[in-house]
Structure formats: C-alpha cells, structure tokens
Amino acid sequence: MRLLCPSGLPGLTLAIAVASRASQPRHAHDSLTLGMVTAGTRCIDTNGAASLAQQGAVFVLAPGQAHACAPVESPADADRTSGPEAPVCSYLALSIAPAALPPDLANLRLPSPCLYHPDLAEALLRLAEALEAQTGLLERQSLLAHCLELLGRHVCAGRPQNGEGSAGQGNLEAEAGMSATVSTARQLIEENLETGVDLAGLAQACGMDMFALHRAFTRAVGLPPHSFQTHLRLRRAKELLRCGASLSEAALQAGFCDQAHMTRHFARGVGLSPARYARAHKQQDS
C-alpha cells in the first residue's frame, strides 16, 4: 500500500494497493472515497448488503458511510480449486474531504457502492498517473474536477431539472457572461504558459467556482483547461524542437515540469517521442 498526499490539492489523498490481501472491518471515513479496482475482485459490504467490485469497476462511499471490505475470489474462478493463498486485489482509492467537493456531491447517496462507468474509471487512472508523476497543478486540479464532474453527472442522472426553459432572456445573458469568463480564463492560460496557472487561481480571477469554470471551459473550448494548456505547450515545444532546441530546453521553455513530463504528453498527443520528432525535422533540413 502506498499513500500519496499531493501538494496543491488540500483534502485529497490517494491510496494505491497492489496485490493486497488485507481486509478492513466495518468502519467509516470522514471523506468521500472514490476509487476503482485495477485487478482482482473486492467485496464491499454496506448495511449488510455485499457488492462485488471486479476489475475495472468504480466504487464510491459517501462520508460517514459504514462499510467493510476485503478481496475475494472472482465469480469467474468460483468453479476452480482455490489455491493455498488468500485472494488478492489491486485498487486505487481517492479520499476527498467534503470541503473540496462540488455542491452537487455534498449529500451523496448511491443505492450501491459499486458502479460500472468506463469513462470515470479511465479518468481515475489518468488522475492517479498525474498524481504519481511530475505534473503541473492545473493538470492535477483539472483531472480531479473531471472525475468529480463525471460522478456528479451519474448521481444527477434522472433527477428532475427545475425551471428549464423558463427564463430565456436571462439564460442568454448568463451564456454571454459565461463566454466572457471562458475567454478570460483562456487568455490567462495563454499568457502564463511557461509559469503555468492553477484552476483555483483561474476561478478566482474569473469570479466563479472552479468546478463551474471547468465545466464552462470544457463546453466552450472543447478541451478541459489542463488539456488546452498541454495543447499550447506541445505546440510551443514542437516549434522549439524544429528550431534546434535541446529536449530539456524545449521542455522548460514550453512550461513542462521537466523532460519526462514533456515526453509523456508528446507521446500521447503527437504519437512519437520528442527525440524522434526532433530527429525527423533535423534530417528534413539537412
């Protein structure tokens, strides 16, 4: 078991368990627990009702919700002879203090702690990767906001929406104000590419809640704030590499934390390493 307490994200911890045989007796957390099983099967017992979270499943426990959990043999292996060792499972679990949650998750209650949500599972993996690696604060904050937004959508699905379509002019004015807010946030990201910005700072500069800003920015730009920042940084890094900058120079001048940070995003966004990209352009010019 490893426990990460990432800087810049107060009230958040990440527990990563690999091949764990540990069982936890009935207990409760003061924080929201949001996680996923990465291997094996985990049984989560709430109020005497057992739920099985298999590999890829997301689990959610509200603050104060009593539960017990343990690794169990997966249903697929039930007809096979068990070995001498106890079952194991691997998982990651975020602990998020109530004060760090958006309003729509303040009084969270779900019929089951386990849910199948591939998009949320993928988002949790991306967030865990960013928390373990050397990444910028905006990236971490934005990935966390994305996870909580996906969870919020799941929780709110099917709830009646009060007052939809009842104030057309007011909605138009609100949309215009939101567009201006997003433009301000976008400009701040562009102007501070090398030093970077954080989501809370952007929200304060724009005079709004950071979760609301994240939603509005993503809807208007088509990318969440951290992805937009990464897009600009990759564009800048490519320009620098084409001009002959070294990998470390390109990484730092484009605003990445270090060369490894740039390489990870370069491979994901461009499809090849920055070294190969630089060599290809060097050969083209020779």
C-alpha positions in Angstrom: 0.0 0.0 0.0 1.3 3.5 -0.9 -0.3 6.7 0.2 0.2 10.0 -1.7 -0.7 13.4 -0.4 -0.2 15.6 -3.5 0.8 19.2 -2.9 -1.7 21.9 -4.1 -4.7 19.6 -3.5 -5.7 20.1 0.1 -8.1 17.5 1.5 -7.0 14.9 -1.1 -5.1 11.7 -0.6 -4.5 8.7 -3.0 -4.1 5.2 -1.7 -2.7 2.6 -4.2 -2.9 -1.0 -3.2 -1.1 -3.7 -5.3 -1.9 -7.4 -4.8 -3.4 -6.7 -1.3 -4.7 -9.5 0.9 -5.8 -7.0 3.6 -9.4 -7.0 4.9 -10.9 -4.0 6.6 -13.6 -4.5 9.3 -16.6 -2.3 9.4 -15.6 1.4 9.6 -16.4 4.8 8.1 -14.4 7.7 6.6 -14.9 11.4 7.1 -14.2 12.0 3.5 -15.7 10.8 0.2 -14.0 7.7 -1.1 -13.8 7.3 -4.9 -11.8 4.5 -6.4 -11.6 1.7 -8.8 -10.4 -1.9 -8.8 -7.4 -2.4 -11.1 -7.0 -6.2 -10.6 -9.0 -8.9 -8.9 -12.3 -8.5 -7.1 -13.1 -6.5 -3.9 -16.2 -7.1 -1.8 -17.7 -4.0 -0.2 -20.3 -4.6 2.5 -22.6 -1.7 3.3 -25.5 -2.2 5.8 -25.2 -5.9 5.4 -25.5 -5.9 1.6 -22.4 -7.1 -0.1 -21.4 -5.7 -3.5 -18.6 -7.1 -5.7 -16.3 -4.7 -7.5 -14.5 -6.6 -10.2 -11.6 -5.3 -12.3 -12.5 -2.0 -13.9 -15.4 -1.3 -11.5 -15.6 2.1 -9.7 -16.6 2.2 -6.1 -18.0 5.2 -4.2 -18.5 5.6 -0.5 -20.1 8.8 1.0 -18.6 10.5 4.0 -19.7 8.6 7.2 -21.0 5.6 5.3 -20.1 2.5 7.3 -18.6 -0.4 5.3 -16.3 -3.4 5.4 -14.2 -4.6 2.5 -12.0 -7.5 1.5 -10.5 -9.1 -1.5 -12.5 -12.2 -2.7 -12.3 -14.9 -5.3 -13.8 -13.6 -8.5 -17.0 -15.3 -9.7 -15.2 -16.5 -12.9 -12.8 -18.5 -10.7 -15.5 -19.9 -8.4 -15.6 -23.3 -10.1 -11.8 -23.7 -9.9 -10.0 -25.2 -7.0 -8.7 -22.4 -4.7 -5.0 -22.3 -4.0 -3.5 -22.2 -0.5 -3.2 -18.4 -0.5 -5.9 -15.9 0.2 -7.4 -13.9 -2.6 -5.7 -10.6 -3.6 -6.9 -7.5 -5.4 -5.3 -4.2 -6.5 -7.1 -0.9 -6.4 -6.7 2.8 -6.1 -8.8 5.0 -3.8 -9.1 8.8 -3.6 -10.1 10.3 -0.3 -11.7 13.7 -0.8 -12.6 15.9 2.1 -16.2 17.3 2.0 -14.9 20.9 1.8 -13.2 20.0 -1.5 -16.3 18.6 -3.2 -18.6 20.5 -5.6 -22.1 21.3 -4.2 -23.9 18.5 -6.2 -21.9 15.9 -4.3 -22.3 17.4 -0.8 -25.0 14.9 0.2 -24.1 11.9 -2.0 -26.1 8.7 -1.6 -26.0 5.8 -4.0 -28.0 2.6 -3.9 -24.8 0.6 -4.4 -21.2 1.5 -3.7 -20.1 -0.2 -7.0 -20.9 1.1 -10.5 -19.8 0.3 -14.0 -18.6 3.6 -15.6 -15.7 3.1 -18.1 -15.3 6.9 -18.6 -14.9 7.5 -14.9 -12.6 4.6 -14.5 -10.4 5.9 -17.2 -10.5 9.4 -15.7 -9.4 8.0 -12.3 -6.5 6.2 -13.9 -5.4 9.4 -15.6 -5.6 11.3 -12.4 -3.7 8.7 -10.4 -1.0 8.8 -13.1 -0.8 12.5 -12.8 -0.6 12.4 -9.0 2.3 9.9 -9.1 4.3 11.7 -11.8 5.8 15.1 -12.0 2.9 17.2 -13.4 1.6 20.7 -13.1 -1.0 21.8 -10.6 -3.6 22.8 -13.3 -3.4 19.3 -14.8 -4.0 17.7 -11.4 -6.8 20.0 -10.5 -8.5 19.7 -13.9 -8.3 15.9 -13.9 -9.8 15.8 -10.4 -12.6 18.2 -11.5 -13.3 16.0 -14.5 -13.6 12.9 -12.2 -16.0 14.7 -9.9 -18.0 16.1 -12.8 -18.4 12.6 -14.3 -19.5 11.3 -10.8 -21.9 14.3 -10.5 -23.5 13.5 -13.8 -24.0 9.9 -12.8 -25.6 11.0 -9.5 -27.8 13.6 -11.0 -29.0 11.4 -14.0 -32.7 11.2 -13.9 -33.2 14.0 -11.4 -35.9 16.5 -12.4 -34.4 19.8 -13.6 -36.4 22.7 -12.2 -37.1 25.7 -14.2 -35.7 24.6 -17.5 -36.5 27.0 -20.3 -38.4 29.4 -18.1 -36.2 32.5 -18.4 -34.9 32.7 -22.0 -33.5 36.2 -21.8 -31.8 35.5 -18.5 -30.3 32.4 -20.0 -28.9 34.3 -22.9 -27.4 36.9 -20.6 -25.9 34.1 -18.5 -24.4 32.4 -21.6 -22.9 35.7 -22.7 -21.3 36.3 -19.3 -20.0 32.7 -19.3 -18.5 33.2 -22.7 -16.6 36.3 -21.5 -15.4 34.4 -18.4 -14.1 31.5 -20.5 -12.3 34.0 -22.8 -10.6 35.5 -19.7 -9.5 32.1 -18.5 -8.3 31.1 -21.9 -6.2 34.3 -22.1 -4.7 33.8 -18.7 -3.6 30.3 -19.7 -2.1 31.5 -22.9 -0.3 34.4 -21.2 1.2 32.2 -18.4 2.2 29.2 -20.5 5.7 29.0 -19.2 5.0 29.5 -15.5 1.6 27.9 -15.5 -1.7 28.6 -13.7 -3.9 26.7 -11.4 -7.7 26.1 -11.6 -8.4 27.8 -8.3 -6.5 30.8 -9.3 -8.2 30.9 -12.7 -11.6 30.7 -11.0 -10.8 33.5 -8.5 -9.6 35.7 -11.4 -12.9 35.0 -13.2 -15.0 35.4 -10.1 -16.6 32.0 -10.1 -16.5 28.5 -8.6 -13.6 26.4 -10.0 -15.9 23.4 -10.8 -18.3 25.6 -12.7 -15.4 27.2 -14.6 -14.1 23.8 -15.5 -17.5 22.7 -16.9 -18.0 26.0 -18.8 -14.4 26.0 -20.2 -14.7 22.4 -21.4 -18.1 23.0 -23.0 -16.9 26.2 -24.8 -13.4 25.3 -25.9 -13.9 21.5 -26.4 -11.0 20.8 -24.1 -10.7 21.0 -20.3 -8.3 23.7 -19.0 -5.4 21.4 -18.5 -5.7 19.8 -21.9 -5.9 23.2 -23.5 -2.7 24.2 -21.7 -1.0 21.0 -22.7 -2.1 21.6 -26.3 -0.4 25.0 -26.3 2.7 23.7 -24.6 3.1 20.9 -27.1 2.7 23.4 -29.9 5.4 25.6 -28.4 7.7 22.6 -27.7 7.4 21.5 -31.4 8.3 25.0 -32.5 11.4 24.9 -30.3 12.5 21.5 -31.4 12.1 22.4 -35.0 14.4 25.4 -34.3 17.1 23.1 -32.9 16.4 23.5 -29.1 17.5 20.6 -26.9 14.9 18.4 -25.3 15.4 19.9 -21.9 15.4 23.4 -23.2 12.1 22.7 -25.1 10.5 21.2 -22.1 11.3 24.1 -19.7 10.6 26.9 -22.2 7.3 25.3 -23.1 6.2 25.2 -19.5 6.5 21.4 -18.8 7.8 20.4 -15.3 10.7 18.5 -16.9 11.7 16.5 -19.9 9.9 13.4 -18.7 6.7 15.4 -18.3 7.0 16.7 -21.9 7.9 13.2 -23.3 4.8 11.6 -21.7 2.4 14.2 -23.2 4.3 14.3 -26.5 4.0 10.5 -27.0 0.3 10.7 -26.1 -0.6 13.8 -28.1 1.8 13.6 -31.1 2.2 9.9 -31.4 6.0 9.7 -31.1 8.7 10.8 -28.8 10.1 14.4 -28.9 13.5 13.0 -29.7 12.2 11.2 -32.8 10.2 14.4 -33.8 13.4 16.5 -33.5 15.5 14.0 -35.5 12.9 13.9 -38.3 13.0 17.6 -38.7 16.8 17.7 -38.5 17.0 15.2 -41.3 14.5 17.2 -43.3 16.6 20.3 -43.0 19.9 18.6 -43.8 
